[in-house]
């Protein structure tokens, strides 16, 4: 079951379960379209190098039984933030 993370791991932009602006990789890293476009090379995840694809939409009736994650994750080191080495 996909985790459906609630935010872009780069800029923190909200990515609700119904968002068409959410991208994921096979490790479920979550990115907004804007950050993926500006921080990614060749459509690959800045975290792990896997292919970024549009995150599928979980039907509303399934969200009640299988809710999206509420844990927010950030990877500022991949976005030129303060943790950059």
Secondary structure, DSSP 8 states (H G I E B T S, - for coil): -----SB-TTT--B--TT-SSEEE-TT--EEEHHHHHHH-STTB-TTT--B-EE-----HHHHTTS---------GGGTT-TT--
